[in-house]
């Protein structure tokens, strides 16, 4: 499991969310599913300290909203 930040954009509004998924592609799919019609992209650089997480978390989903 990985944890990654995704930026979600809709016109002038944008925010970041932290997602836990099995892959980067999986995290993007989750972001797009919960934010239909909005642009979603991976935030770089990826933090190597928190990229890999244990399997004790739920099987993918939003961890929290990150201050923009």
DSSP file (Angstrom, degrees, kcal/mol; ACC not computed):
  #  RESIDUE AA STRUCTURE BP1 BP2  ACC     N-H-->O    O-->H-N    N-H-->O    O-->H-N    TCO  KAPPA ALPHA  PHI   PSI    X-CA   Y-CA   Z-CA
    1    1 A X              0   0    0      0, 0.0    52,-2.2     0, 0.0     2,-0.3   0.000 360.0 360.0 360.0 145.0    0.0    0.0    0.0
    2    2 A X  E     -AB  21  52A   0     19,-3.1    19,-1.9    50,-0.2     2,-0.4  -0.890 360.0-145.2-125.1 156.9    1.1    3.5   -0.8
    3    3 A X  E     +A   20   0A   0     48,-2.7     2,-0.3    -2,-0.3    17,-0.2  -0.995  29.1 167.1-122.1 130.1    0.1    7.0    0.4
    4    4 A X  E     -A   19   0A   0     15,-2.3    15,-2.9    -2,-0.4     2,-0.4  -0.981  34.2-117.9-144.1 150.7    0.2    9.8   -2.1
    5    5 A X  E     -A   18   0A   0     -2,-0.3    38,-2.5    38,-0.3     2,-0.4  -0.756  27.2-167.6 -91.4 135.3   -1.0   13.4   -2.4
    6    6 A X  E     -AC  17  42A   0     11,-2.9    11,-2.5    -2,-0.4     2,-0.5  -0.983  13.2-142.0-122.5 132.3   -3.4   14.2   -5.3
    7    7 A X  E     -AC  16  41A   0     34,-3.1    34,-2.0    -2,-0.4     2,-0.5  -0.827  15.0-160.1 -93.3 131.1   -4.3   17.7   -6.4
    8    8 A X  E     -AC  15  40A   0      7,-3.5     7,-2.2    -2,-0.5     2,-0.4  -0.948   9.7-169.7-113.4 128.9   -8.0   18.1   -7.4
    9    9 A X  E     +AC  14  39A   0     30,-2.9    30,-2.0    -2,-0.5     2,-0.3  -0.942  18.4 170.4-124.3 141.3   -9.0   21.1   -9.6
   10   10 A X  E >   -A   13   0A   0      3,-2.8     3,-2.1    -2,-0.4     2,-0.1  -0.847  67.9 -60.8-146.7 108.7  -12.3   22.6  -10.6
   11   11 A X  T 3  S-     0   0    0     -2,-0.3    -1,-0.1     1,-0.3    27,-0.0  -0.343 122.3 -12.3  49.7-115.9  -12.1   25.9  -12.4
   12   12 A X  T 3  S+     0   0    0     -2,-0.1    -1,-0.3    -3,-0.1     2,-0.3   0.672 121.8  87.2 -86.6 -17.5  -10.5   28.3   -9.9
   13   13 A X  E <   +A   10   0A   0     -3,-2.1    -3,-2.8     2,-0.0     2,-0.3  -0.596  50.1 165.0 -86.5 142.9  -10.8   26.0   -6.9
   14   14 A X  E     +A    9   0A   0     -2,-0.3     2,-0.3    -5,-0.2    -5,-0.2  -0.983   5.1 167.4-153.3 148.4   -8.1   23.4   -6.0
   15   15 A X  E     -A    8   0A   0     -7,-2.2    -7,-3.5    -2,-0.3     2,-0.4  -0.962  26.2-123.1-152.3 165.9   -7.2   21.3   -3.0
   16   16 A X  E     -AD   7  66A   0     50,-1.0    50,-2.9    -2,-0.3     2,-0.3  -0.907  20.0-171.0-117.1 143.7   -5.0   18.4   -2.2
   17   17 A X  E     -AD   6  65A   0    -11,-2.5   -11,-2.9    -2,-0.4     2,-0.5  -0.959  20.6-131.5-128.1 150.1   -6.0   15.0   -0.6
   18   18 A X  E     -AD   5  64A   0     46,-3.0    45,-3.7    -2,-0.3    46,-1.2  -0.893  30.1-170.0 -99.2 129.7   -3.9   12.2    0.7
   19   19 A X  E     -AD   4  62A   0    -15,-2.9   -15,-2.3    -2,-0.5     2,-0.5  -0.926  17.6-149.6-123.5 145.7   -5.0    8.8   -0.6
   20   20 A X  E     +AD   3  61A   0     41,-2.6    41,-2.0    -2,-0.4     2,-0.3  -0.963  37.0 140.2-111.4 128.0   -4.0    5.3    0.3
   21   21 A X  E     -A    2   0A   0    -19,-1.9   -19,-3.1    -2,-0.5    39,-0.1  -0.917  63.0-101.6-153.9 175.8   -4.1    2.7   -2.5
   22   22 A X  S    S+     0   0    0     -2,-0.3     2,-0.3   -21,-0.2   -19,-0.1   0.690 102.3   5.0 -79.5 -18.7   -2.3   -0.3   -3.9
   23   23 A X  S  > S-     0   0    0    -21,-0.1     4,-2.0     1,-0.1     5,-0.1  -0.961  75.9-104.1-155.2 168.3   -0.7    1.9   -6.7
   24   24 A X  H  > S+     0   0    0     -2,-0.3     4,-2.2     2,-0.2     5,-0.2   0.914 123.0  51.6 -63.8 -42.4   -0.4    5.4   -7.9
   25   25 A X  H  > S+     0   0    0      1,-0.2     4,-2.2     2,-0.2    -1,-0.2   0.890 108.1  52.2 -61.4 -39.3   -2.9    4.6  -10.7
   26   26 A X  H  > S+     0   0    0      2,-0.2     4,-2.1     1,-0.2    -1,-0.2   0.886 107.6  51.6 -63.4 -39.8   -5.3    3.2   -8.1
   27   27 A X  H  X S+     0   0    0     -4,-2.0     4,-2.3     1,-0.2    -2,-0.2   0.907 109.8  49.4 -64.2 -41.7   -5.0    6.5   -6.1
   28   28 A X  H  X S+     0   0    0     -4,-2.2     4,-2.5     1,-0.2    -2,-0.2   0.895 109.1  52.5 -64.1 -39.7   -5.8    8.5   -9.2
   29   29 A X  H  X S+     0   0    0     -4,-2.2     4,-2.1     2,-0.2    -2,-0.2   0.905 109.7  48.7 -62.2 -41.6   -8.8    6.3   -9.9
   30   30 A X  H  X S+     0   0    0     -4,-2.1     4,-2.1     2,-0.2    -2,-0.2   0.933 111.3  49.9 -62.8 -46.2  -10.1    6.8   -6.4
   31   31 A X  H  X S+     0   0    0     -4,-2.3     4,-0.9     1,-0.2    -2,-0.2   0.910 112.7  46.6 -60.0 -43.5   -9.7   10.6   -6.7
   32   32 A X  H  < S+     0   0    0     -4,-2.5    -1,-0.2     1,-0.2    -2,-0.2   0.857 109.6  54.5 -68.2 -35.1  -11.5   10.7  -10.0
   33   33 A X  H  < S+     0   0    0     -4,-2.1     3,-0.5     1,-0.2    -1,-0.2   0.902 114.4  39.8 -64.6 -41.3  -14.3    8.5   -8.7
   34   34 A X  H  < S+     0   0    0     -4,-2.1    -1,-0.2     1,-0.2    -2,-0.2   0.561 123.3  41.5 -86.1  -8.5  -15.0   10.9   -5.7
   35   35 A X  S >< S-     0   0    0     -4,-0.9     3,-1.7    -5,-0.2    -1,-0.2  -0.467  79.9-172.0-135.2  62.8  -14.4   14.1   -7.8
   36   36 A X  T 3  S+     0   0    0     -3,-0.5     3,-0.1     1,-0.3    -3,-0.1  -0.279  72.0  16.0 -61.9 138.8  -16.2   13.5  -11.2
   37   37 A X  T 3  S+     0   0    0      1,-0.3     2,-0.3    -5,-0.1    -1,-0.3   0.481 103.6 109.0  81.0   2.0  -15.6   16.1  -13.8
   38   38 A X  S <  S-     0   0    0     -3,-1.7     2,-0.3    -6,-0.2    -1,-0.3  -0.808  74.2-108.4-110.7 152.8  -12.6   17.6  -11.9
   39   39 A X  E     -C    9   0A   0    -30,-2.0   -30,-2.9    -2,-0.3     2,-0.4  -0.623  35.1-170.9 -79.3 135.3   -8.9   17.4  -12.9
   40   40 A X  E     +C    8   0A   0     -2,-0.3     2,-0.3   -32,-0.2   -32,-0.2  -0.993  10.7 163.8-129.1 132.3   -6.8   15.1  -10.7
   41   41 A X  E     -C    7   0A   0    -34,-2.0   -34,-3.1    -2,-0.4     2,-0.2  -0.992  40.0 -99.8-146.8 154.6   -3.0   14.8  -10.7
   42   42 A X  E     -C    6   0A   0     -2,-0.3     2,-0.6   -36,-0.2   -36,-0.2  -0.478  36.5-126.5 -71.6 138.8   -0.2   13.4   -8.5
   43   43 A X        -     0   0    0    -38,-2.5   -38,-0.3    -2,-0.2     2,-0.3  -0.790  36.6-120.4 -89.7 123.8    1.6   16.0   -6.5
   44   44 A X  S    S+     0   0    0     -2,-0.6     2,-0.1     2,-0.1     3,-0.0  -0.844  84.3  48.8-109.2 150.0    5.4   15.9   -7.0
   45   45 A X  S    S-     0   0    0     -2,-0.3     2,-0.4     1,-0.0    -2,-0.1   0.544  81.1-140.5 -76.5 152.6    7.8   15.4   -5.4
   46   46 A X        -     0   0    0     -2,-0.1     2,-0.7     1,-0.1    -2,-0.1  -0.657  19.0-118.9 -80.0 133.0    6.6   12.3   -3.7
   47   47 A X    >>  -     0   0    0     -2,-0.4     3,-0.7     1,-0.2     4,-0.6  -0.630  21.1-162.0 -75.6 111.9    7.6   12.1    0.0
   48   48 A X  T 34 S+     0   0    0     -2,-0.7     4,-0.4     1,-0.2     3,-0.2   0.765  84.6  63.5 -68.1 -23.6    9.8    9.0    0.3
   49   49 A X  T 34 S+     0   0    0      1,-0.2    -1,-0.2     2,-0.1    -2,-0.0   0.829 117.4  24.7 -69.5 -32.1    9.3    8.9    4.1
   50   50 A X  T <4 S+     0   0    0     -3,-0.7   -47,-0.3     1,-0.1    -1,-0.2   0.276  93.3 100.0-117.2  10.9    5.6    8.4    4.0
   51   51 A X  S  < S+     0   0    0     -4,-0.6   -48,-2.7    -3,-0.2     2,-0.4   0.945  78.9  52.4 -65.4 -49.9    5.1    6.7    0.5
   52   52 A X  B    S+B    2   0A   0     -4,-0.4     2,-0.3   -50,-0.2   -50,-0.2  -0.758  70.1 179.7 -93.0 131.5    4.9    3.1    1.7
   53   53 A X        -     0   0    0    -52,-2.2    -3,-0.0    -2,-0.4    -2,-0.0  -0.879  30.3 -97.4-125.5 159.5    2.3    2.3    4.4
   54   54 A X    >   -     0   0    0     -2,-0.3     3,-0.9     1,-0.1    -1,-0.1  -0.205  30.8-113.3 -71.0 165.6    1.4   -0.9    6.2
   55   55 A X  T 3  S+     0   0    0      1,-0.2    -1,-0.1     4,-0.0    -2,-0.0   0.397  98.1  91.6 -78.4   2.2   -1.6   -3.1    5.2
   56   56 A X  T 3  S+     0   0    0      3,-0.0    -1,-0.2     2,-0.0     2,-0.1   0.641  70.3  85.2 -76.2 -12.0   -3.4   -2.3    8.5
   57   57 A X  S <  S-     0   0    0     -3,-0.9    -4,-0.0     1,-0.2     0, 0.0  -0.389  98.3 -79.0 -79.9 165.8   -5.2    0.7    6.9
   58   58 A X        -     0   0    0      1,-0.1     2,-2.5    -2,-0.1    -1,-0.2  -0.176  57.4 -89.4 -59.0 160.2   -8.4    0.3    5.0
   59   59 A X  S    S-     0   0    0      1,-0.1    -1,-0.1    -3,-0.1   -37,-0.1  -0.410  91.7 -40.0 -76.3  68.5   -8.1   -1.0    1.4
   60   60 A X  S    S+     0   0    0     -2,-2.5     2,-0.3   -39,-0.1   -39,-0.2   0.373  84.2 113.3  89.6 140.2   -7.7    2.4   -0.3
   61   61 A X  E     -D   20   0A   0    -41,-2.0   -41,-2.6    -3,-0.1     2,-0.4  -0.911  64.4 -38.8 152.8-177.3   -9.4    5.7    0.3
   62   62 A X  E     -D   19   0A   0     -2,-0.3   -43,-0.2   -43,-0.2     3,-0.1  -0.610  36.9-175.6 -80.0 128.7   -9.0    9.2    1.4
   63   63 A X  E     -     0   0A   0    -45,-3.7     2,-0.3    -2,-0.4   -44,-0.2   0.847  62.0 -51.9 -88.3 -42.4   -6.7    9.7    4.4
   64   64 A X  E     -D   18   0A   0    -46,-1.2   -46,-3.0     2,-0.0     2,-0.4  -0.946  53.6 -85.3 176.0 165.5   -7.3   13.4    4.7
   65   65 A X  E     -D   17   0A   0     -2,-0.3     2,-0.4   -48,-0.2   -48,-0.3  -0.726  38.6-143.6 -88.6 136.3   -7.5   16.8    3.1
   66   66 A X  E     -D   16   0A   0    -50,-2.9   -50,-1.0    -2,-0.4     2,-0.0  -0.839  25.9-105.1-102.2 136.0   -4.2   18.6    2.9
   67   67 A X              0   0    0     -2,-0.4   -52,-0.1     1,-0.2    -1,-0.0  -0.351 360.0 360.0 -59.5 134.7   -4.1   22.4    3.4
   68   68 A X              0   0    0    -54,-0.1    -1,-0.2   -52,-0.0    -2,-0.0   0.465 360.0 360.0 -78.1 360.0   -3.6   24.1    0.0
